[in-house]
Amino acid sequence: MQCIWTLSLLQLVALWANAAVVTENGLPILWDQAPSQLLELPQVDNVVTINPWNYLQRMSLYRILVRSTDKYMASMGTNETDSLFWGLPLQMGWKLRSGRLVDPTGTTTCGKEGDPMCISANSWWACVNYYLSVITFLAAVQKDVIGGGLIQVQVQEPAEAAGDYCTSYTDCSTKYPDLMAKWEEFFQTLKDVSASEISDFEKRDQILGVYWAGQHLSLNTASISCKAKMSYYSSPEVSFAKNWMNSADYVAATYFQSNLNNSVLFMSPLPSRVLQEGDSAPNIADLSKEENHTLYIFGWMTRMNRILMGSLVRMWRSAMCSDKAREKGRELLQDLVHDPKFAASTFVSILKEMTRSC
């Protein structure tokens, strides 16, 4: 499979020299320490009972998900790192290393020295991730992608945020019926399409389309459910969080293939710490120029879309009207995020031309 990124090896080396930490030995942070099979997780009365407020147990959801779906991912590529699910554990590892899973209220030591594997239920970042980890995992179990329909799964509720999070397939389906149905649709599509006689190109396109629809709905649901937790953060961190969410609109529309290599490249310039009052990109002294540039560009995209009353996102979605157009879109995002010399005005002019050609 041809890589969608076109950076040279020398550019990659230069980029990673000033990158946020998103891997460890080439894999997501603490990947090897996370359980790789469902029955390795704790059980209570023959029910697998997951504590998603422990980093290793939440990471295990991704490790099991990657392992269980690999047989359906042949159209994505021939390597073990070609699964489109790699982007999610890489994101969570970045959140751990950048301090975004720590209790932002400061009232507990969750996530800090002495309790480093603790994920705070007060963390906005951990809350958003819940809708891309626990929800997704429960849907996979329900569709027999994980467990073969023979194992019951329950999720522990955090004591400090009782009622904020659903804890079982039934509970999550009741609270978020559309979201759970969307992820069930994805896993059914994954099984059906992988077994069909169509080309790998067609399989990949269909699978990625449904996958990003699930991601998009997860983020939209999380933006509502997790909103109150934003009050614990500085205004620069809140702005970045919103801009990070908004960037997903652009990524999703391109059918970005979130395998390990592509995801590392896309996430490496993300900020390596939680932003504080007074931080103003692109002039944050203790962040690299790559991190500063990414923060600035994410902010520019949000501001420009606001000035244009939402038409930038609408124009982008309209321009992603074919596989060729989506490939061009992925290249545009690469240039915008990774190349400080790439003018934002050039981005807009190319986008207008792409829209006219659809």
Backbone torsions as a table, in degrees:
resi	resn	phi	psi	omega
1	MET	NA	134.3	-177.9
2	GLN	-76.0	134.4	178.9
3	CYS	-69.8	140.3	-177.8
4	ILE	-80.2	-14.5	-178.9
5	TRP	-94.5	148.4	-175.3
6	THR	-120.7	12.4	177.9
7	LEU	-64.7	143.3	177.0
8	SER	-74.8	165.7	178.9
9	LEU	-60.9	-41.5	179.7
10	LEU	-63.6	-38.1	177.5
11	GLN	-65.2	-39.7	179.3
12	LEU	-63.3	-44.6	179.7
13	VAL	-60.6	-42.9	179.7
14	ALA	-64.5	-39.6	179.8
15	LEU	-65.4	-50.4	-175.5
16	TRP	-67.5	-20.8	177.7
17	ALA	-65.4	-22.2	-179.8
18	ASN	-124.6	42.6	-171.7
19	ALA	-106.9	156.0	168.7
20	ALA	-68.0	153.6	-179.1
21	VAL	-82.8	113.3	179.0
22	VAL	-123.1	-7.5	178.5
23	THR	-134.4	164.7	176.4
24	GLU	-142.8	114.1	-173.4
25	ASN	57.5	35.7	176.8
26	GLY	81.6	1.5	-178.3
27	LEU	-125.8	167.5	177.7
28	PRO	-55.3	153.9	-175.1
29	ILE	-56.0	123.2	179.1
30	LEU	62.4	24.6	-179.9
31	TRP	-55.6	-45.7	-176.0
32	ASP	-67.8	-20.1	179.9
33	GLN	-89.4	-11.4	180.0
34	ALA	-82.9	138.1	176.7
35	PRO	-54.2	139.8	-176.8
36	SER	-104.7	-4.9	179.4
37	GLN	-133.1	149.4	-175.1
38	LEU	-58.5	-41.3	-175.3
39	LEU	-77.3	-3.1	172.5
40	GLU	-81.5	-12.1	178.8
41	LEU	-83.6	159.2	-178.2
42	PRO	-58.5	148.0	178.0
43	GLN	-127.6	141.9	174.7
44	VAL	-129.7	116.1	-178.6
45	ASP	54.1	45.7	177.9
46	ASN	65.5	16.6	174.6
47	VAL	-111.9	124.0	176.7
48	VAL	-65.9	120.1	-174.8
49	THR	-116.6	107.1	-172.5
50	ILE	-94.1	136.5	173.1
51	ASN	-104.1	93.3	-176.9
52	PRO	-74.9	3.4	177.6
53	TRP	-98.0	8.4	168.6
54	ASN	-110.0	126.0	-173.7
55	TYR	-56.5	-45.3	-176.9
56	LEU	-65.8	-36.1	178.8
57	GLN	-72.7	-36.8	176.3
58	ARG	-69.3	-38.9	176.5
59	MET	-62.3	-32.2	179.8
60	SER	-63.3	-30.2	176.9
61	LEU	-58.9	-42.1	178.7
62	TYR	-70.9	-40.4	-179.0
63	ARG	-63.7	-41.9	178.1
64	ILE	-67.3	-38.7	-179.7
65	LEU	-64.6	-45.0	177.6
66	VAL	-61.4	-46.3	-178.4
67	ARG	-62.6	-41.3	-174.3
68	SER	-77.7	-23.2	-177.9
69	THR	-101.0	-5.4	-178.0
70	ASP	-54.0	-38.2	-177.0
71	LYS	-67.0	-16.4	178.6
72	TYR	-98.4	-1.1	-170.9
73	MET	-104.6	16.4	-176.2
74	ALA	-58.0	-31.5	-178.5
75	SER	-70.8	-15.6	-179.5
76	MET	-81.2	-21.3	-178.7
77	GLY	150.8	174.3	-173.7
78	THR	-98.0	-6.4	-177.7
79	ASN	-94.1	155.8	178.7
80	GLU	-65.9	-18.6	-178.5
81	THR	-95.2	12.0	-176.3
82	ASP	-91.5	-6.4	179.1
83	SER	-59.9	140.6	179.8
84	LEU	-73.4	-6.6	179.9
85	PHE	-82.4	-7.4	-176.2
86	TRP	-63.7	-29.1	-177.8
87	GLY	-60.5	-32.7	-176.3
88	LEU	-70.0	-49.2	176.8
89	PRO	-66.9	-30.1	176.1
90	LEU	-64.3	-40.8	176.9
91	GLN	-60.1	-44.3	-177.1
92	MET	-67.3	-36.4	176.4
93	GLY	-63.5	-40.9	176.0
94	TRP	-61.3	-41.4	179.7
95	LYS	-64.0	-38.5	177.5
96	LEU	-63.6	-52.3	-174.5
97	ARG	-69.4	-26.2	-179.2
98	SER	-90.3	1.5	177.1
99	GLY	82.7	15.9	-175.1
100	ARG	-89.2	-0.1	174.5
101	LEU	-103.2	-1.8	179.0
102	VAL	-71.8	152.3	176.6
103	ASP	-63.2	111.4	-176.4
104	PRO	-75.0	-13.2	179.4
105	THR	-78.4	-20.2	-178.8
106	GLY	74.6	7.8	-177.8
107	THR	-87.5	-11.1	177.0
108	THR	-133.5	171.3	176.9
109	THR	-96.1	11.8	-177.8
110	CYS	-55.9	123.0	178.9
111	GLY	88.1	-7.9	-178.2
112	LYS	-98.8	-179.1	178.8
113	GLU	-56.4	131.6	-175.5
114	GLY	101.3	-26.1	178.1
115	ASP	-146.5	54.0	-169.8
116	PRO	-71.0	-21.5	-179.0
117	MET	-89.8	-0.5	179.5
118	CYS	-75.3	133.2	172.4
119	ILE	-106.1	122.9	-176.6
120	SER	-77.8	131.7	176.1
121	ALA	-71.4	-10.8	176.8
122	ASN	-88.1	-11.6	-178.1
123	SER	-72.4	125.3	176.6
124	TRP	-62.6	-40.2	-177.8
125	TRP	-65.5	-39.8	177.9
126	ALA	-68.4	-35.1	178.9
127	CYS	-63.6	-49.0	178.9
128	VAL	-59.4	-42.3	-179.8
129	ASN	-62.3	-29.3	179.4
130	TYR	-55.1	-37.5	-176.7
131	TYR	-79.8	-6.5	176.3
132	LEU	-115.8	6.4	179.0
133	SER	-127.6	-69.7	-177.1
134	VAL	-63.3	-48.2	-179.7
135	ILE	-59.7	-47.1	-179.3
136	THR	-62.1	-43.0	-178.9
137	PHE	-63.8	-45.9	-179.8
138	LEU	-62.6	-36.0	176.9
139	ALA	-66.2	-38.8	178.9
140	ALA	-65.9	-38.4	176.3
141	VAL	-65.0	-43.5	-178.9
142	GLN	-61.7	-35.3	-178.7
143	LYS	-90.0	12.1	176.1
144	ASP	64.2	18.4	172.8
145	VAL	-72.9	-32.4	176.9
146	ILE	-120.7	130.7	174.3
147	GLY	87.7	-12.9	177.6
148	GLY	61.4	23.8	178.4
149	GLY	75.0	10.0	-174.4
150	LEU	-107.9	-7.0	-172.5
151	ILE	-124.8	133.0	174.4
152	GLN	-89.0	144.9	-178.1
153	VAL	-129.1	133.7	175.8
154	GLN	-127.7	150.3	-178.5
155	VAL	-118.5	133.5	179.7
156	GLN	-71.8	142.6	178.0
157	GLU	-94.1	139.0	178.8
158	PRO	-74.4	133.1	-177.0
159	ALA	-62.7	-34.9	-175.3
160	GLU	-81.8	-5.6	-179.9
161	ALA	-141.0	49.5	-178.4
162	ALA	-59.3	130.4	178.3
163	GLY	89.3	-9.8	-179.1
164	ASP	-77.8	-23.1	-172.6
165	TYR	-130.4	140.3	175.4
166	CYS	-76.0	154.1	-169.1
167	THR	-128.3	5.9	177.5
168	SER	-157.2	169.6	178.2
169	TYR	-59.6	-45.7	-178.6
170	THR	-62.8	-46.0	-179.7
171	ASP	-61.9	-47.0	-179.0
172	CYS	-67.1	-36.7	178.5
173	SER	-67.1	-33.5	178.2
174	THR	-71.1	-43.0	-177.4
175	LYS	-78.8	-34.5	-176.1
176	TYR	-134.2	64.9	-174.3
177	PRO	-60.9	-41.0	-178.5
178	ASP	-67.0	-39.8	-179.1
179	LEU	-67.3	-46.3	179.6
180	MET	-63.8	-39.8	178.6
181	ALA	-63.6	-36.0	179.9
182	LYS	-65.8	-42.1	179.0
183	TRP	-72.7	-33.2	173.9
184	GLU	-63.6	-39.8	176.6
185	GLU	-60.8	-40.6	179.0
186	PHE	-60.9	-49.8	-175.7
187	PHE	-67.3	-33.5	175.5
188	GLN	-67.9	-42.5	177.2
189	THR	-61.4	-42.3	179.1
190	LEU	-57.5	-45.7	-179.7
191	LYS	-68.0	-45.5	-176.0
192	ASP	-67.3	-47.2	-175.9
193	VAL	-68.2	-39.4	-179.5
194	SER	-63.0	-26.5	-179.1
195	ALA	-94.2	-1.6	-176.7
196	SER	-80.9	173.5	-177.1
197	GLU	-96.7	6.2	-179.2
198	ILE	-75.1	169.0	-177.1
199	SER	-69.3	160.0	176.8
200	ASP	-60.6	-35.4	177.5
201	PHE	-59.6	-47.3	179.9
202	GLU	-67.0	-38.9	177.5
203	LYS	-60.7	-47.9	-177.6
204	ARG	-60.4	-43.6	-178.4
205	ASP	-63.4	-44.2	-179.2
206	GLN	-67.4	-44.5	-178.4
207	ILE	-64.0	-45.5	-179.6
208	LEU	-64.4	-37.4	179.4
209	GLY	-60.8	-46.9	-178.5
210	VAL	-72.4	-35.0	178.5
211	TYR	-61.2	-48.3	-177.8
212	TRP	-71.8	-24.8	172.8
213	ALA	-65.6	-38.8	176.7
214	GLY	-66.7	-44.6	177.9
215	GLN	-59.8	-44.1	-177.6
216	HIS	-61.9	-44.7	179.7
217	LEU	-69.0	-36.4	176.4
218	SER	-59.2	-45.8	-178.7
219	LEU	-68.4	-38.2	177.3
220	ASN	-64.0	-41.8	178.4
221	THR	-65.1	-44.4	-179.5
222	ALA	-64.5	-35.5	-178.1
223	SER	-61.6	-29.7	177.5
224	ILE	-83.7	-48.5	-174.9
225	SER	-68.0	-30.9	-174.3
226	CYS	-100.8	0.7	-170.9
227	LYS	-55.0	-42.9	-175.8
228	ALA	-60.4	-28.1	-176.8
229	LYS	-73.5	-12.0	176.8
230	MET	-66.6	-22.4	-177.2
231	SER	-65.6	-12.9	-178.7
232	TYR	-84.7	-4.4	-172.0
233	TYR	-113.9	163.2	176.3
234	SER	-67.7	160.7	179.0
235	SER	-63.2	-37.6	175.5
236	PRO	-64.3	-37.3	178.9
237	GLU	-69.0	-38.3	177.6
238	VAL	-62.9	-43.5	178.8
239	SER	-62.5	-44.0	178.5
240	PHE	-62.5	-43.3	-179.9
241	ALA	-58.6	-44.2	179.3
242	LYS	-66.5	-41.8	179.3
243	ASN	-65.3	-38.0	177.3
244	TRP	-62.0	-42.6	177.0
245	MET	-63.6	-43.9	-178.6
246	ASN	-64.1	-32.9	-179.3
247	SER	-63.0	-25.1	-179.8
248	ALA	-62.8	-28.5	177.2
249	ASP	-59.5	-40.6	-178.2
250	TYR	-74.4	-44.5	-178.7
251	VAL	-63.3	-45.7	-177.1
252	ALA	-61.6	-40.7	-176.3
253	ALA	-65.5	-22.5	179.9
254	THR	-86.9	-2.7	-174.0
255	TYR	55.7	45.4	-179.9
256	PHE	-53.2	125.4	177.8
257	GLN	-85.0	100.8	-169.9
258	SER	-84.1	52.9	173.3
259	ASN	-72.4	179.7	-172.6
260	LEU	-63.9	-49.2	-175.5
261	ASN	-64.9	-46.4	179.9
262	ASN	-62.6	-40.3	-176.9
263	SER	-69.7	-39.5	176.8
264	VAL	-59.4	-45.0	-179.3
265	LEU	-62.2	-41.1	-176.7
266	PHE	-72.9	-33.6	-174.8
267	MET	-93.4	-15.8	-173.6
268	SER	-59.0	-30.9	179.0
269	PRO	-91.0	14.5	176.7
270	LEU	-71.5	153.6	-175.7
271	PRO	-63.2	133.9	-173.0
272	SER	-86.2	4.3	174.8
273	ARG	-150.2	165.7	175.5
274	VAL	-69.8	135.5	-178.8
275	LEU	-76.0	147.5	-178.0
276	GLN	-118.8	166.7	176.0
277	GLU	-57.5	136.1	-178.6
278	GLY	98.6	-18.6	176.3
279	ASP	-68.8	127.0	-179.6
280	SER	-142.4	104.2	178.3
281	ALA	-71.3	144.8	11.6
282	PRO	-97.4	35.1	-174.7
283	ASN	-124.4	43.1	176.3
284	ILE	-93.6	112.4	-166.4
285	ALA	-60.9	-39.2	-174.0
286	ASP	-93.5	9.0	172.2
287	LEU	-107.3	150.6	-178.7
288	SER	-68.8	165.2	178.7
289	LYS	-64.4	-29.8	177.6
290	GLU	-67.9	-43.9	178.1
291	GLU	-63.8	-44.3	177.9
292	ASN	-59.8	-43.5	-179.1
293	HIS	-63.7	-43.7	-180.0
294	THR	-62.8	-44.4	177.8
295	LEU	-59.9	-43.1	-179.8
296	TYR	-64.0	-44.6	-177.6
297	ILE	-67.2	-42.0	177.2
298	PHE	-58.5	-42.1	178.4
299	GLY	-65.3	-40.7	179.2
300	TRP	-61.7	-42.8	-178.8
301	MET	-61.6	-41.3	178.8
302	THR	-67.8	-45.6	-179.7
303	ARG	-62.4	-43.9	-178.5
304	MET	-63.8	-41.1	179.0
305	ASN	-64.7	-37.1	178.8
306	ARG	-67.2	-43.9	179.0
307	ILE	-60.7	-38.3	-178.9
308	LEU	-87.9	11.6	176.2
309	MET	56.3	42.3	175.9
310	GLY	86.5	-1.0	-173.9
311	SER	-76.3	-20.4	178.9
312	LEU	-65.7	-45.5	177.7
313	VAL	-65.0	-42.7	179.6
314	ARG	-63.1	-41.9	178.3
315	MET	-62.4	-42.1	180.0
316	TRP	-61.5	-48.1	179.9
317	ARG	-61.4	-40.3	179.7
318	SER	-65.6	-34.8	-178.2
319	ALA	-72.0	-22.3	-179.0
320	MET	-86.8	57.7	-168.9
321	CYS	-94.7	-3.7	-179.7
322	SER	-154.5	169.0	179.5
323	ASP	-63.1	-39.6	179.1
324	LYS	-63.6	-41.5	179.0
325	ALA	-66.5	-39.0	179.0
326	ARG	-66.4	-35.0	176.3
327	GLU	-63.6	-42.5	176.7
328	LYS	-63.0	-38.0	178.6
329	GLY	-63.2	-40.5	178.1
330	ARG	-63.8	-38.6	177.9
331	GLU	-66.4	-39.0	178.6
332	LEU	-62.9	-44.1	178.4
333	LEU	-62.7	-40.4	177.5
334	GLN	-58.6	-49.2	-179.0
335	ASP	-62.2	-42.6	-176.2
336	LEU	-65.6	-43.1	-175.0
337	VAL	-82.3	-36.5	-170.8
338	HIS	-102.2	-15.0	-176.0
339	ASP	-116.0	102.1	-179.4
340	PRO	-61.2	-21.0	-179.6
341	LYS	-83.4	-8.8	-178.8
342	PHE	-80.1	116.4	-174.9
343	ALA	-72.3	136.0	178.1
344	ALA	-62.0	-33.0	179.0
345	SER	-64.1	-33.3	176.7
346	THR	-64.4	-39.8	177.0
347	PHE	-55.8	-47.7	-177.6
348	VAL	-66.3	-42.6	-178.2
349	SER	-66.3	-40.6	177.5
350	ILE	-65.4	-39.7	179.9
351	LEU	-62.8	-40.8	177.8
352	LYS	-61.8	-41.8	179.1
353	GLU	-64.8	-40.8	178.9
354	MET	-64.0	-39.8	-179.8
355	THR	-62.7	-41.4	179.6
356	ARG	-65.7	-27.5	-175.7
357	SER	-85.1	-8.1	-179.8
358	CYS	-78.0	NA	NA
